[in-house]
């Protein structure tokens, strides 16, 4: 953990197929926070899929949309933020998110990532002649960035519920006075 700082949100970073969205959705309902998936938000605003943005405008344009969204996050409160796998690979994005959120990286082995993503066709970076090799290479090159998270959690052989439990624990340690942990008003007058 780095020095004390305001923790208004919980941000999940990590490679494609590590379960950021499923775990994030569950955590949001447990914490009674809003859930935001950066890919979904970018798609909704652009009126196009991520794959279309990559093909029509190029990856650089997509990365700019991610950076713009990261700037907006400074105003966000009580949100679980699931980020696209490449977003935190930009150190400026990660530094900025750390100013308001606990950053948790979900980790998985390349083999398990492949198992999870092999039947999904929507990820432009995996439209490759050898997607397994691409996963291994990308994961290796991104390791130093993912390691900058406040907390690293392995998702190998763990269910969504188990991973969420671990993240929740870390969040409660980092933000012990979270409003949801305080007694509701109706019980304080006893
Ligand atoms: C990307 C991951 C994707 C999406 C885009 C690029 C990446 O998000 O943002 O395809 O660079 O790893 P998920 O991690 O949600 O699949």
Boltz pocket constraint, residues with backbone or C-beta under 6 A from the ligand:
constraints:
  - pocket:
      binder: B
      contacts: [[A, 14], [A, 15], [A, 16], [A, 17], [A, 39], [A, 50], [A, 83], [A, 84], [A, 85], [A, 86], [A, 87], [A, 122], [A, 123], [A, 124], [A, 125]]
      max_distance: 6.0
